[in-house]
């Protein structure tokens, strides 16, 4: 079973969204480690390492995700983690264009960025596709290294 780490980053205390996501991902066959609300970057990273997770799913609804996620991927790299990262929710205060918000978080290193209106099934299908792609890349690399 594939393991994902789920939590609400920073000082955000919105719990309903991650509860819905936890249930949806579990129903889709994922092992979900729900860190809850007000989760620090280091807690996400430690949980991903401890549980050999394949993905980290970051939620934020209070609009300060950009500040909360500064340096997140650098810290992951320093910890030796290579996992798929998603972020979703209401990520920016006064967000005018979600395309700009998506661009900001993609530049920060997130593999996918979702707005607060995203159906959980969309994220599940995206993660299945992304993890399947990573599995094929790893198999190709193993084959190449044996040659």
Protein Blocks (a to p, Z undefined) as FASTA:
>chain_A
ZZdddddehjbfcfklmmmmmmmmmmnopacddebjaiafklmmmmmmmnopabdcdddf
eopmmmmmgoklmmmmmnopacddddedjfbghiablklmmmmmmmnopabdcdfkbcfk
lmmmmmmmmmmmmmmmmmmmmmmmmZZ
